[in-house]
C-alpha cells in the first residue's frame, strides 16, 4: 500500500524525471517515487546510506554486493 501523496506529490523536476522513466520503462519504480518524495527528509539520507553500504569499504566486491541486493529483491518479489 502506498500513500497517494507519495504517488503524486512530487515537485516539477521529479515529475519530469518520473515521466521520462515512464516513457522509457513503462512505469516508474515505487522505490524511486519514495526517494523523490520529501528528499530532504528521507530520500537523500537513505540514498547516502545505500551508497556507503554498496560502495564503501567491505570484504565483498561491488559486484558481489549487487548480486546480494538483486537476490534479496527477487526473494521479496521486488522489481530490482
C-alpha positions as CSV (number, residue, x, y, z in Angstrom):
1,X,0.0,0.0,0.0
2,X,1.4,3.4,-1.0
3,X,0.1,6.8,0.2
4,X,-1.4,8.9,-2.6
5,X,0.9,11.7,-1.7
6,X,4.0,9.5,-2.4
7,X,2.5,8.5,-5.7
8,X,1.6,12.0,-6.9
9,X,3.1,14.6,-4.5
10,X,6.3,15.3,-6.4
11,X,7.9,18.6,-7.4
12,X,8.1,19.6,-11.1
13,X,11.7,18.4,-11.6
14,X,10.9,15.0,-10.1
15,X,7.7,14.7,-12.0
16,X,9.6,15.3,-15.2
17,X,12.1,12.6,-14.4
18,X,9.4,10.1,-13.4
19,X,7.6,11.0,-16.8
20,X,10.8,10.1,-18.7
21,X,11.1,6.9,-16.8
22,X,7.5,6.0,-17.5
23,X,8.1,6.6,-21.3
24,X,11.3,4.6,-21.3
25,X,10.3,1.7,-19.0
26,X,6.6,1.8,-19.0
27,X,6.5,2.7,-15.3
28,X,8.4,4.5,-12.6
29,X,9.6,2.1,-9.9
30,X,8.0,2.7,-6.5
31,X,11.3,3.0,-4.7
32,X,12.2,5.9,-7.0
33,X,8.9,7.6,-6.2
34,X,9.6,7.1,-2.5
35,X,13.1,8.5,-2.7
36,X,11.9,11.6,-4.6
37,X,9.1,12.4,-2.1
38,X,10.4,14.7,0.6
39,X,14.0,14.1,-0.5
40,X,15.5,16.2,2.3
41,X,13.7,14.0,5.0
42,X,14.1,10.5,3.6
43,X,15.4,10.3,0.1
44,X,18.8,12.0,0.4
45,X,19.8,10.3,3.8
46,X,18.7,6.9,2.6
47,X,20.5,7.3,-0.7
48,X,23.7,8.3,1.1
49,X,23.4,5.3,3.4
50,X,22.8,3.0,0.4
51,X,25.8,4.4,-1.4
52,X,28.0,3.9,1.6
53,X,26.8,0.3,2.0
54,X,27.1,-0.6,-1.7
55,X,30.3,1.2,-2.5
56,X,32.1,1.7,0.8
57,X,34.9,-0.4,2.3
58,X,34.0,-4.1,2.5
59,X,35.4,-7.6,2.2
60,X,32.9,-8.1,-0.6
61,X,33.3,-6.6,-4.1
62,X,30.9,-4.2,-5.6
63,X,29.6,-6.9,-7.9
64,X,29.0,-9.3,-5.0
65,X,27.0,-6.7,-3.2
66,X,24.9,-6.0,-6.3
67,X,24.2,-9.8,-6.6
68,X,23.2,-9.9,-2.9
69,X,20.8,-6.9,-3.5
70,X,19.3,-8.5,-6.6
71,X,18.8,-11.8,-4.9
72,X,17.1,-10.3,-1.9
73,X,14.9,-8.2,-4.2
74,X,13.9,-11.3,-6.1
75,X,13.1,-13.2,-2.8
76,X,10.9,-10.2,-1.9
77,X,9.3,-10.2,-5.4
78,X,10.5,-6.6,-6.0
79,X,11.5,-5.3,-9.3
80,X,15.2,-4.6,-9.0
